[in-house]
């Protein structure tokens, strides 16, 4: 595995802003809490909507897209698992551009998600594959380059995408 | 107790150009009573009407948004009341058609039917204005004023089924209906 430095949350935040994201729907996730969510709370160019449950965010993102507003839903993989029916109905069956940034809780750095010792991590990609939801692993600094094209593709094709954050990001 | 379709007919008299996000049985009836391209029924998953509506309310802050929710649906997304109250969209009015049952799924009672106070829950969640109506004449006398109030507003309608309306989920969930809604939103620009 090639790695130059460590993935920085600020690079993820910058990438979503460059992709035209205006709204962030979020429930705190320990993987992204300090590195991504915290700087978002301090960034006046992003409107943060704190939600009580992750599937609310799926619906809000979908509605915002119809208003020509781009958004991302920031959550933990446990929240994604809890939101499967909304992702199924709204994002997949109704073909809505719901962009999700999902922290993989307790995934071991450098270990592929499907090889993780954590059951919840190990099943996340196969479930997305079964649903036909595109996903990308964001774990190394160079992976940040995937974010912009993935978000653009989601809106261009009106389809969901999941960006899986593979390592815990600390405050910078 | 009011007939649900009678309530919706009264609301239709006062509805002008608001977006209406409608769920399940209320959606089936509203589409007949007040057909309009700004009717949105692509809820995707039970309980999510209020969250879709919040997305429209924050995405289009100058457009008023009405939700026609069900009590079984709201029970599946009670946290949305807190999220909505926290965002406090001024253009958001949340109607609840409370019939105490899962009408679309065999008519079994919701937990807490007849006991739970949804208006009290909404109030406690932070909705500044909450109403309950069980008399059609009273509802009719108040609805015009309520529709002009600053949101978020919660309106609990104590209803039972009235006339039978066509049940057509294919129409509710059709891509054509979603395209028409999007075109109607684009026309607002």
Interface residues (C-beta under 8 A of the other chain):
Chain A: X23 X47 X49 X50 X51 X52 X53 X55 X56 X57 X58 X59 X60 X61 X62 X63 X64 X66 X67 X68 X69 X85 X86 X88 X89 X90 X91 X93 X94 X95 X96
Chain B: X42 X43 X44 X45 X47 X48 X51 X52 X53 X54 X55 X56 X58 X59 X60 X77 X79 X80 X82 X83 X86 X87 X173 X175 X178 X181 X182 X185
